[in-house]
């Protein structure tokens, strides 16, 4: 059995070569651009593993890993200070590759049939309308896309790419809920980004989820005793009772605004650990 998304992974890997070529057009690369190229190279390696995967779970895991590196790269591109002619090209290529790969992570995994019934294909129940993450460890996405073969996924329309953050819900007059989000090297809680590459917010792994659009005040704690506070709202929820998902339950808190110091702390952390990915 081979991975059904191998062709899409290969096309994305080849397109990322364009981004690397554009970034490496200068012989003496600045450090911030070099960090971006290293991340893209890691994504290329993960996609190569997806092409060679012998099962659906292994292929999907490799694609999720690639998307983790790409989401980290998009975030790092926001912090590149060097004027480099390849940055715009790389940003566009990365967003396009992520748009093509994203549906592969939201489709339920297909498993090989039991040995005594070689002609049957098990049906994996859908997860309803509750969004959950698109990466097993490093990214997330809504679980609403149906399973599809590679050819159908290739011909589907690309996902919309936002250039700005979604608007917060109207103020309902209720006080904000106070939440604390502890983010570390191995926590399920993590920052998340969208196609724009901007730091969109944080995912709080918890069974005590709030309803969507609930307004919150989040205290984000980071390794080394660093922390910052930000107002936000619950953009998505991963249902604790969704038994069809192996993802950690919790809620994604969209930042309403982040001051420069807090953004710098988040970027310093993202350089060490890829953020999750989420886009409606």
C-alpha positions as CSV (number, residue, x, y, z in Angstrom):
1,X,0.0,0.0,0.0
2,X,1.3,3.4,-0.9
3,X,0.3,6.8,0.4
4,X,-2.5,8.3,-1.6
5,X,-1.1,11.8,-1.2
6,X,2.3,11.0,-2.6
7,X,1.8,12.9,-5.8
8,X,0.7,16.0,-4.0
9,X,3.7,15.7,-1.7
10,X,6.0,15.4,-4.6
11,X,4.6,18.4,-6.4
12,X,4.9,20.5,-3.2
13,X,8.4,19.4,-2.7
14,X,9.4,20.3,-6.2
15,X,7.7,23.7,-5.9
16,X,9.7,24.4,-2.7
17,X,12.8,24.0,-4.8
18,X,11.8,27.3,-6.4
19,X,11.7,29.0,-3.0
20,X,15.2,27.6,-2.1
21,X,16.5,28.7,-5.5
22,X,15.1,32.2,-5.1
23,X,16.6,32.6,-1.5
24,X,20.0,31.1,-2.5
25,X,20.4,33.5,-5.4
26,X,23.0,35.4,-3.3
27,X,26.2,33.7,-2.5
28,X,26.6,35.2,0.9
29,X,23.3,34.6,2.7
30,X,22.5,36.7,5.8
31,X,21.8,34.7,9.0
32,X,18.0,35.4,9.1
33,X,17.7,34.2,5.4
34,X,19.9,31.2,6.1
35,X,17.5,30.1,8.9
36,X,14.6,30.3,6.5
37,X,16.4,28.1,3.9
38,X,17.2,25.5,6.6
39,X,13.6,25.2,7.6
40,X,12.5,24.8,3.9
41,X,15.1,22.1,3.5
42,X,13.6,20.2,6.5
43,X,10.2,20.5,5.0
44,X,11.5,19.1,1.7
45,X,13.0,16.2,3.6
46,X,9.7,15.5,5.3
47,X,7.8,15.6,2.0
48,X,10.3,13.1,0.5
49,X,9.4,10.8,3.3
50,X,5.7,11.2,2.5
51,X,6.4,10.3,-1.1
52,X,8.0,7.0,0.0
53,X,5.5,6.2,2.8
54,X,4.0,2.8,2.6
55,X,0.9,3.6,4.6
56,X,-1.7,6.3,5.0
57,X,-0.8,7.1,8.7
58,X,3.0,7.3,7.9
59,X,2.3,9.6,4.9
60,X,0.0,11.9,6.8
61,X,2.5,12.1,9.7
62,X,5.2,13.2,7.3
63,X,3.0,15.8,5.6
64,X,2.1,17.2,9.0
65,X,5.7,17.4,9.9
66,X,6.4,19.3,6.6
67,X,3.6,21.7,7.4
68,X,5.0,22.3,10.8
69,X,8.3,23.4,9.3
70,X,6.5,25.5,6.7
71,X,4.4,27.3,9.3
72,X,7.5,28.0,11.3
73,X,9.2,29.4,8.1
74,X,6.2,31.7,7.3
75,X,6.4,33.1,10.8
76,X,10.2,33.6,10.5
77,X,9.8,35.4,7.2
78,X,7.8,38.0,9.1
79,X,10.9,38.8,11.1
80,X,13.5,38.9,8.2
81,X,15.2,42.2,8.4
82,X,17.4,41.8,5.4
83,X,16.3,43.2,2.0
84,X,16.5,40.1,-0.1
85,X,14.9,39.8,-3.6
86,X,13.8,36.1,-3.0
87,X,11.7,36.8,0.1
88,X,8.5,37.6,-1.8
89,X,8.9,34.7,-4.1
90,X,9.5,32.3,-1.2
91,X,6.5,33.6,0.7
92,X,4.2,33.0,-2.3
93,X,5.6,29.5,-3.0
94,X,5.3,28.5,0.7
95,X,1.7,29.7,0.9
96,X,0.8,27.8,-2.3
97,X,2.5,24.6,-1.1
98,X,0.7,24.8,2.2
99,X,-2.6,25.3,0.5
100,X,-2.0,22.1,-1.5
101,X,-0.9,20.1,1.4
102,X,-3.4,21.3,3.9
103,X,-6.4,19.1,2.7
104,X,-4.2,16.0,3.1
105,X,-4.1,16.5,6.8
106,X,-7.8,17.0,7.3
107,X,-8.9,13.9,5.4
108,X,-9.4,10.8,7.7
109,X,-6.5,8.3,7.4
110,X,-7.3,5.2,5.3
111,X,-6.1,1.9,6.8
112,X,-5.4,-1.4,5.0
113,X,-8.2,-3.9,5.0
114,X,-8.0,-6.9,7.3
115,X,-6.3,-9.9,5.9
116,X,-9.5,-12.0,5.7
117,X,-11.3,-9.4,3.7
118,X,-8.9,-8.0,1.1
119,X,-11.6,-6.3,-1.0
120,X,-13.2,-4.3,1.8
121,X,-12.2,-0.8,2.8
122,X,-13.0,0.3,6.4
123,X,-15.1,3.4,6.8
124,X,-13.7,6.1,9.1
125,X,-16.4,8.2,10.7
126,X,-16.2,11.9,10.2
127,X,-15.7,14.3,13.1
128,X,-18.7,16.4,12.6
129,X,-18.2,20.2,12.5
130,X,-15.8,20.4,15.4
131,X,-12.4,21.6,14.2
132,X,-9.2,19.9,15.4
133,X,-5.6,20.1,14.6
134,X,-4.0,19.4,11.2
135,X,-0.7,18.3,12.7
136,X,-0.2,15.6,15.1
137,X,2.4,17.6,17.1
138,X,2.9,20.9,15.3
139,X,-0.1,22.2,13.5
140,X,-3.9,22.2,13.5
141,X,-6.8,22.5,11.1
142,X,-10.5,22.0,11.0
143,X,-11.6,18.4,10.5
144,X,-14.2,19.0,7.9
145,X,-12.6,18.0,4.7
146,X,-13.8,14.6,3.3
147,X,-11.4,11.8,2.4
148,X,-10.3,12.1,-1.2
149,X,-7.9,10.4,-3.6
150,X,-4.8,12.3,-4.6
151,X,-6.0,13.2,-8.1
152,X,-9.2,14.8,-6.7
153,X,-7.2,16.7,-4.1
154,X,-4.9,18.1,-6.8
155,X,-7.8,19.3,-8.8
156,X,-9.6,21.0,-5.9
157,X,-9.6,24.7,-5.6
158,X,-6.8,26.1,-3.3
159,X,-7.7,27.3,0.1
160,X,-8.2,31.0,0.6
161,X,-5.2,32.8,1.9
162,X,-5.8,35.6,4.4
163,X,-3.8,38.8,4.4
164,X,-5.2,39.9,7.7
165,X,-6.5,38.5,10.9
166,X,-10.2,37.7,11.4
167,X,-12.3,40.4,13.2
168,X,-13.1,39.7,16.8
169,X,-16.7,39.1,17.8
170,X,-18.8,42.0,19.1
171,X,-18.4,43.0,22.7
172,X,-21.3,41.3,24.6
173,X,-20.7,43.3,27.7
174,X,-19.6,40.2,29.7
175,X,-16.3,40.2,31.6
176,X,-13.4,38.4,29.9
177,X,-12.5,34.9,31.1
178,X,-8.9,34.8,32.5
179,X,-6.9,31.8,31.2
180,X,-3.2,30.8,31.6
181,X,-1.4,29.2,28.7
182,X,1.8,27.5,29.6
183,X,3.9,26.8,26.5
184,X,7.1,24.8,26.5
185,X,9.2,22.6,24.3
186,X,6.9,19.5,24.6
187,X,3.5,20.9,25.7
188,X,0.4,20.3,23.7
189,X,-0.3,24.0,24.1
190,X,1.5,26.1,21.4
191,X,1.3,29.2,19.3
192,X,-0.5,28.9,16.0
193,X,-0.2,30.8,12.7
194,X,-2.3,31.0,9.5
195,X,-1.4,31.4,5.8
196,X,-0.4,35.0,6.4
197,X,2.5,33.8,8.7
198,X,1.5,36.2,11.4
199,X,1.3,34.9,14.9
200,X,-2.4,34.4,15.2
201,X,-2.8,33.2,18.8
202,X,-2.3,30.3,21.1
203,X,-3.8,26.9,21.4
204,X,-4.6,26.0,25.0
205,X,-4.8,22.2,25.6
206,X,-7.6,21.7,28.2
207,X,-10.7,19.7,28.8
208,X,-12.4,22.8,30.2
209,X,-13.1,24.5,26.9
210,X,-15.0,27.8,26.5
211,X,-17.6,28.4,23.8
212,X,-16.5,29.8,20.5
213,X,-16.3,33.6,20.4
214,X,-15.9,33.8,24.2
215,X,-13.7,36.8,25.0
216,X,-10.7,36.0,27.1
217,X,-7.6,37.6,28.7
218,X,-4.7,35.2,28.3
219,X,-1.5,35.0,30.3
220,X,1.1,33.2,28.1
221,X,4.0,31.8,30.0
222,X,7.2,30.7,28.3
223,X,10.4,28.8,29.3
224,X,12.9,30.9,31.2
225,X,10.4,32.8,33.2
226,X,9.1,34.9,30.3
227,X,5.5,35.8,30.0
228,X,3.1,38.3,28.4
229,X,-0.6,39.0,28.5
230,X,-3.0,39.5,25.5
231,X,-6.7,39.9,25.0
232,X,-8.3,37.5,22.6
233,X,-11.3,35.3,21.8
234,X,-12.0,31.6,21.3
235,X,-11.7,31.1,17.6
236,X,-12.0,27.3,17.5
237,X,-12.6,24.4,19.9
238,X,-11.4,20.8,19.8
239,X,-14.1,18.9,21.4
240,X,-13.0,16.7,24.4
241,X,-15.8,14.2,23.5
242,X,-14.8,13.8,19.9
243,X,-13.8,10.1,20.0
244,X,-12.9,10.1,16.3
245,X,-9.9,12.4,16.8
246,X,-6.6,11.5,18.4
247,X,-5.9,15.2,18.9
248,X,-5.5,16.9,22.3
249,X,-8.7,18.7,23.3
250,X,-8.6,22.4,23.9
251,X,-9.3,25.8,22.3
252,X,-7.6,28.2,20.0
253,X,-7.4,31.7,21.3
254,X,-7.1,34.3,18.6
255,X,-5.1,37.4,19.7
256,X,-6.8,40.7,19.2
257,X,-3.5,42.6,19.3
258,X,0.0,41.9,20.4
259,X,2.5,44.5,21.5
260,X,6.0,44.5,19.9
261,X,7.7,43.1,23.1
262,X,5.2,40.2,23.3
263,X,5.6,39.5,19.6
264,X,9.3,39.4,20.0
265,X,9.0,36.8,22.8
266,X,6.7,34.7,20.7
267,X,9.1,34.8,17.7
268,X,12.1,33.9,19.9
269,X,10.1,30.8,21.0
270,X,9.0,29.9,17.4
271,X,12.6,29.9,16.3
272,X,13.1,26.9,18.6
273,X,9.8,25.1,18.1
274,X,7.5,25.2,15.1
275,X,4.0,26.7,15.8
276,X,0.8,24.9,15.0
277,X,-1.2,25.8,11.9
278,X,-4.8,26.8,11.7
279,X,-7.0,28.4,9.1
280,X,-10.7,28.4,8.8
